[in-house]
Amino acid sequence: MTVSIRPYDPLKDAALIHPWVTHPKAAYWMMQDATLQDVEREYAAFSAHPHHHVFIGLVDGEPAFLMERYDPAHLEVVGLYDPLPGDVGMHFLVAPTDTPVHGFTRTVITAVMTELFADPATKRVVVEPDVANTAVHALNAVVGFVPEREIQKPEKKALLSFCTREQFEAAVGAAV
């Protein structure tokens, strides 16, 4: 599989990701009832924000996942932990499929982490998935995330977890 990542295009990509973020398997994305216009507005705002960047991931040239990179000193977890220089927040969502491929999601999260650590300024990746999302907790552990503690966000109880470059490299067996 060949994975590439491109910037999200607010004028073209809302229609692409709308069925992804509203799919039942994306329940933790909390956009189940979002209209296409809701997704357009939300992601246009993300794209315009100086501390939030959105990307589309392609696998073998086909759109396959959504990736968000944010600055945790300014978004998502402000006041819930003390960010360190080089901390980068991340969200990712794999597009739903009727034909799952074994290991696909692991390939995607590894590519996302590789992309984040490609920036030499990135020292640690921060995630805050819902505490009930045990599938993503297990996946996060596979790429080196270590849970720190539960935090209460306005929309959910989350498991604050961190992954340093060294933890990622040790987990996946490759230097980035």
Backbone hydrogen bonds in HBPLUS format (Angstrom, degrees):
<---DONOR---> <-ACCEPTOR-->    atom                        ^
c    i                          cat <-CA-CA->   ^        H-A-AA   ^      H-
h    n   atom  resd res      DA  || num        DHA   H-A  angle D-A-AA Bond
n    s   type  num  typ     dist DA aas  dist angle  dist       angle   num
A0060-ASP N   A0002-THR O   2.63 MM  58  4.91 167.1  1.65 151.8 156.3     1
A0004-SER N   A0058-LEU O   2.91 MM  54  5.20 156.8  1.97 145.3 151.7     2
A0058-LEU N   A0004-SER O   2.71 MM  54  5.20 171.7  1.72 156.9 159.8     3
A0006-ARG N   A0056-ILE O   2.93 MM  50  5.45 168.9  1.94 156.9 158.9     4
A0056-ILE N   A0006-ARG O   2.83 MM  50  5.45 157.1  1.88 157.2 164.9     5
A0008-TYR N   A0054-VAL O   2.92 MM  46  5.34 162.4  1.95 132.8 127.3     6
A0012-LYS N   A0009-ASP O   3.00 MM   3  5.46 143.8  2.14 113.8 123.9     7
A0013-ASP N   A0009-ASP O   2.78 MM   4  5.39 173.9  1.78 169.9 169.1     8
A0016-LEU N   A0013-ASP O   3.06 MM   3  4.96 121.1  2.42  93.7 109.1     9
A0017-ILE N   A0013-ASP O   2.99 MM   4  6.31 162.7  2.03 161.0 163.1    10
A0018-HIS N   A0014-ALA O   2.87 MM   4  5.81 140.0  2.03 149.4 159.4    11
A0020-TRP N   A0017-ILE O   2.86 MM   3  4.93 125.7  2.16 102.0 118.1    12
A0021-VAL N   A0017-ILE O   2.93 MM   4  6.20 162.7  1.96 172.8 175.9    13
A0022-THR N   A0018-HIS O   3.20 MM   4  6.20 139.0  2.37 147.6 157.6    14
A0023-HIS N   A0020-TRP O   3.42 MM   3  5.41 157.9  2.48  99.8 106.1    15
A0026-ALA N   A0023-HIS O   2.81 MM   3  5.31 158.1  1.86 119.7 127.3    16
A0029-TRP N   A0026-ALA O   2.79 MM   3  5.32 157.5  1.84 119.5 127.3    17
A0030-MET N   A0027-ALA O   3.07 MM   3  5.56 161.5  2.10 114.0 119.8    18
A0034-ALA N   A0031-MET O   2.94 MM   3  5.15 167.6  1.95 119.3 122.1    19
A0038-ASP N   A0035-THR O   3.08 MM   3  5.00 118.0  2.48  93.1 108.3    20
A0039-VAL N   A0035-THR O   3.07 MM   4  6.43 159.2  2.11 153.3 157.7    21
A0040-GLU N   A0036-LEU O   2.86 MM   4  6.13 159.5  1.90 151.2 157.6    22
A0041-ARG N   A0037-GLN O   2.92 MM   4  6.12 165.3  1.94 150.1 153.2    23
A0042-GLU N   A0038-ASP O   2.89 MM   4  6.06 173.1  1.89 154.6 156.9    24
A0043-TYR N   A0039-VAL O   2.94 MM   4  5.94 172.0  1.95 153.2 155.9    25
A0044-ALA N   A0040-GLU O   2.91 MM   4  5.87 140.1  2.07 139.8 150.9    26
A0045-ALA N   A0041-ARG O   2.98 MM   4  6.17 156.0  2.04 149.3 155.3    27
A0046-PHE N   A0042-GLU O   2.99 MM   4  6.34 154.5  2.06 142.5 150.0    28
A0047-SER N   A0043-TYR O   2.94 MM   4  5.96 163.3  1.97 137.7 142.6    29
A0048-ALA N   A0044-ALA O   2.99 MM   4  6.16 139.4  2.16 139.4 150.0    30
A0049-HIS N   A0045-ALA O   3.08 MM   4  6.19 124.4  2.41 140.7 154.1    31
A0049-HIS N   A0046-PHE O   3.09 MM   3  5.21 143.8  2.22 101.5 112.2    32
A0052-HIS N   A0049-HIS O   3.40 MM   3  5.40 170.5  2.41 112.1 111.3    33
A0071-ASP N   A0051-HIS O   2.96 MM  20  5.32 145.3  2.09 151.3 153.9    34
A0053-HIS N   A0069-ARG O   2.75 MM  16  5.14 164.3  1.77 162.2 166.4    35
A0069-ARG N   A0053-HIS O   2.81 MM  16  5.14 164.6  1.83 154.4 159.5    36
A0055-PHE N   A0067-MET O   2.76 MM  12  5.02 153.4  1.82 158.4 160.8    37
A0067-MET N   A0055-PHE O   2.96 MM  12  5.02 164.5  1.99 142.7 142.4    38
A0057-GLY N   A0065-PHE O   2.66 MM   8  4.83 178.4  1.66 147.2 147.8    39
A0064-ALA N   A0057-GLY O   2.73 MM   7  5.72 171.1  1.74 164.8 161.8    40
A0065-PHE N   A0057-GLY O   3.19 MM   8  4.83 150.5  2.28 133.3 131.2    41
A0059-VAL N   A0062-GLU O   2.86 MM   3  5.31 155.9  1.92 149.9 147.3    42
A0062-GLU N   A0059-VAL O   3.07 MM   3  5.31 168.3  2.09 114.5 116.3    43
A0095-ALA N   A0064-ALA O   2.81 MM  31  5.25 176.1  1.81 142.9 143.0    44
A0066-LEU N   A0093-LEU O   2.78 MM  27  5.07 159.8  1.82 149.3 155.9    45
A0093-LEU N   A0066-LEU O   2.89 MM  27  5.07 151.8  1.97 143.5 148.0    46
A0068-GLU N   A0091-HIS O   2.81 MM  23  4.97 164.7  1.84 149.9 148.0    47
A0091-HIS N   A0068-GLU O   2.99 MM  23  4.97 151.0  2.07 135.9 139.7    48
A0070-TYR N   A0089-GLY O   2.91 MM  19  4.82 160.6  1.95 124.8 128.8    49
A0089-GLY N   A0070-TYR O   2.71 MM  19  4.82 160.3  1.75 160.1 156.7    50
A0074-HIS N   A0071-ASP O   2.90 MM   3  5.60 163.2  1.93 122.4 128.1    51
A0075-LEU N   A0071-ASP O   3.01 MM   4  6.08 138.7  2.19 147.9 159.5    52
A0077-VAL N   A0075-LEU O   2.67 MM   2  5.85 144.4  1.79 112.9 100.5    53
A0080-LEU N   A0077-VAL O   2.92 MM   3  5.22 163.8  1.95 132.3 133.5    54
A0087-ASP N   A0084-LEU O   3.06 MM   3  5.63 148.2  2.17 145.6 141.8    55
A0123-LYS N   A0086-GLY O   2.81 MM  37  4.60 163.8  1.83 121.4 126.9    56
A0124-ARG N   A0086-GLY O   3.20 MM  38  6.16 163.4  2.23 133.9 130.5    57
A0088-VAL N   A0124-ARG O   2.88 MM  36  6.29 145.0  2.00 156.0 167.1    58
A0126-VAL N   A0088-VAL O   2.75 MM  38  5.86 158.3  1.80 145.3 149.5    59
A0090-MET N   A0126-VAL O   3.10 MM  36  6.33 141.4  2.26 172.7 173.6    60
A0104-PHE N   A0101-VAL O   3.03 MM   3  5.46 160.0  2.07 139.8 138.9    61
A0107-THR N   A0103-GLY O   2.96 MM   4  6.22 152.9  2.04 148.5 156.3    62
A0108-VAL N   A0104-PHE O   2.93 MM   4  6.28 153.5  2.00 150.0 157.8    63
A0109-ILE N   A0105-THR O   2.92 MM   4  6.21 171.3  1.93 156.9 157.3    64
A0110-THR N   A0106-ARG O   2.98 MM   4  6.05 154.4  2.05 144.5 152.0    65
A0111-ALA N   A0107-THR O   2.97 MM   4  6.17 152.4  2.05 144.0 151.6    66
A0112-VAL N   A0108-VAL O   2.86 MM   4  6.16 157.2  1.91 155.7 162.6    67
A0113-MET N   A0109-ILE O   2.94 MM   4  6.10 166.7  1.96 147.7 151.0    68
A0114-THR N   A0110-THR O   2.90 MM   4  6.04 156.0  1.96 144.8 152.1    69
A0115-GLU N   A0111-ALA O   2.91 MM   4  6.08 155.3  1.97 145.9 152.3    70
A0116-LEU N   A0112-VAL O   2.96 MM   4  6.29 157.8  2.01 150.3 156.3    71
A0117-PHE N   A0113-MET O   2.90 MM   4  6.11 165.2  1.92 154.4 158.1    72
A0118-ALA N   A0114-THR O   2.93 MM   4  5.97 114.2  2.37 135.5 151.2    73
A0118-ALA N   A0115-GLU O   3.23 MM   3  5.09 146.6  2.35  94.0 103.8    74
A0119-ASP N   A0116-LEU O   3.40 MM   3  6.05 160.5  2.44 111.1 115.7    75
A0122-THR N   A0119-ASP O   2.93 MM   3  5.60 159.2  1.97 123.1 129.2    76
A0165-ARG N   A0123-LYS O   3.35 MM  42  6.00 142.8  2.50 147.0 143.1    77
A0125-VAL N   A0163-CYS O   2.84 MM  38  5.19 164.7  1.86 144.2 146.5    78
A0163-CYS N   A0125-VAL O   2.97 MM  38  5.19 137.8  2.15 143.8 153.3    79
A0127-VAL N   A0161-SER O   3.03 MM  34  5.40 161.2  2.07 150.5 152.9    80
A0161-SER N   A0127-VAL O   3.01 MM  34  5.40 163.6  2.04 153.7 155.1    81
A0159-LEU N   A0129-PRO O   2.78 MM  30  5.65 156.9  1.84 163.9 169.4    82
A0133-ASN N   A0130-ASP O   2.99 MM   3  5.37 160.5  2.03 114.8 121.2    83
A0131-VAL N   A0157-LYS O   2.93 MM  26  5.96 161.8  1.97 145.4 143.6    84
A0134-THR N   A0132-ALA O   2.89 MM   2  5.62 134.1  2.10 106.7  92.9    85
A0137-HIS N   A0133-ASN O   3.17 MM   4  6.52 149.3  2.27 146.2 155.4    86
A0138-ALA N   A0134-THR O   3.05 MM   4  6.25 160.2  2.09 149.4 152.7    87
A0139-LEU N   A0135-ALA O   3.09 MM   4  6.34 157.2  2.14 143.0 149.6    88
A0140-ASN N   A0136-VAL O   2.77 MM   4  5.87 159.7  1.81 147.6 153.2    89
A0141-ALA N   A0137-HIS O   3.00 MM   4  6.23 154.8  2.06 145.4 151.9    90
A0142-VAL N   A0138-ALA O   3.18 MM   4  6.48 145.0  2.31 141.7 150.3    91
A0142-VAL N   A0139-LEU O   3.12 MM   3  5.15 122.4  2.47  95.7 110.0    92
A0143-VAL N   A0140-ASN O   3.14 MM   3  5.51 135.6  2.34 104.8 115.7    93
A0145-PHE N   A0140-ASN O   3.01 MM   5  5.25 159.8  2.05 141.0 134.6    94
A0144-GLY N   A0141-ALA O   3.08 MM   3  5.04 162.7  2.11 104.1 108.9    95
A0146-VAL N   A0162-PHE O   2.75 MM  16  5.43 157.4  1.80 152.7 158.2    96
A0162-PHE N   A0146-VAL O   3.06 MM  16  5.43 161.8  2.09 137.4 137.7    97
A0148-GLU N   A0160-LEU O   2.71 MM  12  5.67 173.2  1.72 160.9 160.3    98
A0160-LEU N   A0149-ARG O   2.85 MM  11  5.51 144.0  1.97 164.9 163.7    99
A0151-ILE N   A0158-ALA O   2.77 MM   7  5.25 156.6  1.82 147.9 155.1   100
A0158-ALA N   A0151-ILE O   2.78 MM   7  5.25 163.8  1.81 161.1 164.5   101
A0153-LYS N   A0156-LYS O   2.79 MM   3  5.22 154.4  1.85 170.0 172.1   102
A0168-PHE N   A0164-THR O   2.95 MM   4  6.23 159.3  1.99 154.3 159.9   103
A0169-GLU N   A0165-ARG O   2.88 MM   4  6.14 169.3  1.89 155.3 158.1   104
A0170-ALA N   A0166-GLU O   2.97 MM   4  6.09 160.0  2.01 145.7 151.3   105
A0171-ALA N   A0167-GLN O   2.96 MM   4  6.06 151.9  2.04 141.8 149.7   106
A0172-VAL N   A0168-PHE O   2.94 MM   4  6.16 160.9  1.98 160.7 164.4   107
A0173-GLY N   A0169-GLU O   2.76 MM   4  5.42 126.9  2.04 138.6 150.5   108
